Amino acid sequence: LRTPVNDVRSVANLLELDYGFRVTRLENANRSQIIKSISGLRRKVGSQDNVLIYYAGHGVLDEAADEGYWLPVDATSDDPSNWVMTDQVISQVRAMKAKHVMVVADSCFSGTITRGIKIEQRTPEWLETIVKKKARTALTSGGLEPVMDSGGGNNSVFANSFLSILRDNDGVLDASQLFSQLRPKVMVNSPQTPEYGNIHQAGHDGGDFLFVRQ
């Protein structure tokens, strides 16, 4: 793939410099490094922390099993022994003490992570409410479909839209708002349809991920 390394560098820099995230970046990671990094994160985070996991790379769907997988650099398409089951990522997310956890997946067939899009109605008390409640959500670059690894200059169509919205934000942006701006941008420039929803059975309690400009 041409753009994932560039995508994660761009996203990491933006989140670190403009949003105050502490970033760990993995490039061309193998299965063991991915699992170790996510489980290590689980041990580090506390109940007031917000965690964003961004994956850019290959993805496959096992239709018969209805399971989605990430394919690290040591994976081969005909041998699943080094594939990362997205349910394995979700089980780590479920066990995290963090308040808000969001998985962003820019890969083919990533839509298995979310089960149904849910956009909440906004009220004046909306931000106050979602800050207090736990959130376990996922934003994916497509549904159960292949997605483009190009189309956004040096980035994928999805990463380009994700970055531009966060660059334009000058206050507090919740992930549902980000999704409602991102979806049409991606759809107009590609054949894929991003999805955003709660992660199934992962402890979601009605909160949402917040991007707060520093």
N, C-alpha and C positions, 0 to 999 in steps of 0.2 A: 504494500500500500504506500501511496506517495505522501499523504498529508498528516497521518496521526502524530508523528513526533513533533512536527511544527504546531499542530493543533494544541497538544498538551503544553508545549512551551509557552504559547500565546496565552492560553487559559491560566496557567500557573502564574505567569508574570502579572496578569491583570488582577487576579484574586489576591495575590500577595501585596502588590503595590497600591492598588486602589481600594481594596476591601479588607485589608488587614488579616488575611488568612495566613496561618503557618502551613507551608506547603511541603509535601514530600512528592518528588517527581520520579516516576519509573519510566525509562525509555527502553523499548525493545525487551520487555521483561518476559521471563519464562514463567511457567505455571507456579513453581515454588515461590518465586519472588512476589507474585501477585497475592497468593494466599497468605504468605508471611506478612506482607505489608498490611493487608486488611485486618488480619487477626491481631497484629501488633497495635494497630490503631484502636481496636476494641479495648485493649488493656490500658491505653493512655487516656481516653476521653472520660470526662465527668458529666454530671447531670445538667450542667449549664452550657455545655459545649455544642457547637453546630458543626456537622461533618458533611463534606461534599466529596463524593468519589466520582471521578470523571474517567471513563474508559473510552479510548478511541482505538479501533482495530477490527480484526476479523470476528465475525459471529456466524454461528450456524444454528439451524433448527432441526431437531430430531422430531419429525412430524408424528411418527407413531407413538413416541413417548410424551409428546407435547412439552418438550424441554428445550430451553435455549442454552447455548454455550458461548463463552468467549474463547477464542483460539489464540493463545500466547505464541511467542516466537518459536518455542520448541514443539509446537503441535503440528501434526500432519492431518490432512483431510480424511485419510482412510483409517486412522487409529485414534480412538477417543481417549487414550490413557492420559494425555496431557491437556485435554480440554478442561476448561473451568466452567462447571455448571452454574448458571446464574442463581439457582436456588441455594448454592453454597455461599455465594456472596450475600444473598438475602438472609440466610441464617446468622451470619456474622452481624449484619445490620440489626436484626431482631434483638440480638444479645447486647448491643451497645447501650451504655448508660446515657448517651448524648440526648439532648432535647430534640433537635431537628437533624435528621439524616436524609440526604438526597443523593440518589445514584443517577448520574447522567451518562447515558450509553450511546455513543455514536458508532454503531456497528450494525451489520445486517441482522435482521430477525430479532432486534432487541426488544420488540413489543411484548415478549413473554413476561417481562418483569412487572408490567402494570396490567391490572385486570380492570379495564373500564375507566374512562376519563371522567373526572368529577370536577367541575368548576363550581366553587362555592359562590353564593350570592354575597356581595360586599355590603356591609353596614358601617356606620361611623366607628363602631366598637371592634370592627374586624381585626385590625392590627393588634389591638390590645389582647384580644382573645387568642389569636394564633401564636402570639409570642409565648403565652403560658402553656399551651397544649403541645404534647409530643407530636412530631410529624415523622413519617417514614414514607417518602415519596420517590418517584422515579420519573425522569424526563428522558425519552428515547428519540433518536433521530428518525425512526420509522416504526412501523408496526411489524407484522409478520411478512417482511419483504426485504429484498436487497436494498442497500442505500448507496449513495454516491460518495466516492472517495476523492471528490474534486468539486469544481464549480464555484469555489469561493476564493479565487486567487491562489494564495499559498495555503489556504485552508479548505476543509470540506465545506459544502453548502451549509450544513448544520452548524459547524464551529464558527463560521463566518457570521452567521445570524446571531448566535449565542453571544459572541464577543461584542458585536456592534450594539446590541441592546444593553449589555452591562456597561459599555463605554459611555452610552448616552444617558444612563441613569445618574442623577445627581443627588439622590436621597435614599429612600427605602423602597426596594422593589421586592414584592413577594413572588414566589416561583410561579404561582398561577397567572399573575400578570405577565411575567416573562414569557410563559408558554403562549398566552393569547396573542402576544406580539410576534413571537418566533414562528408559530405554526404557519401563518400565511406567507411569511417571508420565505420559508423553506419550500412550501408547496408551489409557489409561483416560479421558483428556480430549479425545481427537480421533480421527479415522479414519486417522491416519498412523502409520507404524512407523519410528522412527529406526534408522539403521544405523551400525555402527562397524567399520572394518576397515583393513587395510594398503592404502596407495596402490600400485596395480599398477605394477611396474617403476620404482620411484622410489628404490631404494637402501635399502629397509627391511631391518633386520638383527636384528629380534627385540626391540628396545627398546620403550618406551612413553612417552608424554608424562606428565610429572609436574606436578601443581599443589601447590606447597609454600606453606603459609600463612606469611606473614611475621610 
